[in-house]
């Protein structure tokens, strides 16, 4: 890999900061949107930013962004328990998206869908362990379906943004 200039490094850091801020804003806006009557369901808007980061900035940067989002949103909006659940979901989601994004022929929308499902599995899995209640497995089935749908939505949005940014880059 070629060495990046100081200017490119600074641009990458600035973009990363903007993406973390965007994820925090999206997370806050998402908390204001009621999605059905089932508790715990969110659209996963920040997942779209992470998909963008995986493909446009690279997997290591996407991991850093995920950790920053979890910690900062936990400190600002949720607290320690919310941070633990978000981290469990985020780690499993990022692991799956990191692996799948490297497989040729798998579309980013599919990667996002798997990420959405994995996030829900990570959170419910942690809840099952912490609360010692395997009955949450039934709830996980519902959340997996929601994760597929929301992952598809955020994946389509992220893919559209990436397509337009690549077109702008080619015009330069």
N, C-alpha and C positions, 0 to 999 in steps of 0.2 A: 504494500500500500504506500502510495506516495505521501511524502510529508506535506502537511497542510501549512499554509502561510499563517502568520499571526492574524491577518485580516479574516481569513476563512475560519480560523478558530474562534475569533470574536463573534463573527456572524452566527456561527453554530451555537455558541453559548447564548447569544441574544435570542435566537429562534427557540432554543430550548426553554428559556425563561418565559417567552411569550406562550409557548405551548402549555407549560405548567399553569400559567395564569388562566389560559383558556379552559383547561380541564377543571380548575377550581370554580370558575364562573359557570361552566356547564353543569358541574355537580350541584352547585347552589340552585340554579334554575331548575334542574331536574327534581330537586327536593320539593319544589313548589308545585310541580305538576302531579296531580293525582292520577295514578294509572290503575284503574279497576279498583275492586274492593279487597283485593288480596294483599296483605301486608308484605313488605319487602320487595315489591316489584318496582323496578326502575328501568328507565329506557337505556341506560348505559351509554350516554352521550360521550363521556370521556373515552370510551373504548374506541370511538372513531379517531380521536387524536392519537391514541396509542398505535392503531393500525397504520396511520399516516407515518408516525415516527419509526415503526418497524421497517417500513419499506423505503422511506425517504432519508432517514437519519441513521438507520442501523439498529440492530438488536441491542447492543450495550447501552446506547443512548435511550432507547425505549424503556429499558429496565430502570434506568436512573429516573426517568420521568415518572414512571409508575410509582416508585418508592417516594419520590417527592410529593406527588399528588396525594398518596395515602397519608403520609405524615402531616402534611400541611392541612388537608381537609379534616383530618382527625383532630388536629389541634384547634382549628377554627370552628368546626361545626359539630363534631361527633364525640370526642372523648376517646379514652383508651380502649374500651370494648368495641366501639365502632371501628377503630383503627385496626384492631386484631382481625375482625371479620373482613374488612376491606383488604388487609394484607394477605389473608389466606386466599381470598378470591383472586386478588391481583397476581399473586405468585403462580397459582395454578393456571390462570388465564394467560399470563405472559409466557410461561413455560410452553404451553400448547401452541400459542401463536408464534413463538420463536422457532419451534421445531417445524411447524407446518409451512411457515413463510419461506423456508429453505428448500421445500420440495417443489421441483419444477412442475408447472401445470396446475397447481392449486391456486385458485383465484383468491384475491384478498377478501372478497365477500365471504367465502367459505372459511377462511382463517378467522375472520371477525365473528362468524356464527359459532365456531368452535370455542373462540375466546369467551363469548357471552355465556355459553353453556358451562364452560370450565369455571368461570367466575362464580356462577351460582352453585356449582358442585363444591367448590372450595369453601364457600361461606356456609352452606348447609352441612357439609362434612365437619367443619369446625364446631358448629352448633351441636351436631349429634354427639361429638366427643365431649364437649364442655358440659352439655346438659344431660349427658348419658341417656339419650332417648332415641332409639332407632326408628320411632314412628315418624320422625321428620323425613324419612325416606320417601313417604308418600307426597310430602310437600315438594321434595326435590323434583319429582316428575313434572309437576306443574311449572316450577321455575325453569326446568330444562327447555320446555316448549317456549316459554316466554324468552329465554335466553337466545334460542334459535331465531325467533322473530326479530327481537331487538338487535341482535348481532347482524342480521341481514340488513336492517335499516341503517345502522351505523357503518357497516361495511360498504354499502352503496354510496353513502355520503362521502366517506373517506376516499373511495376509488374515484369518485367524480372530482374531488379536489385535487387528487394526485394527477389525474389525467389533464386537468386544466393547467396545473403548475408545470407539468412536463411540456405542454404546448407553449407556454410562455417562455420556458427555458430554451426551447428550440428556436424561438424567434430572435433571441439575443444575438 
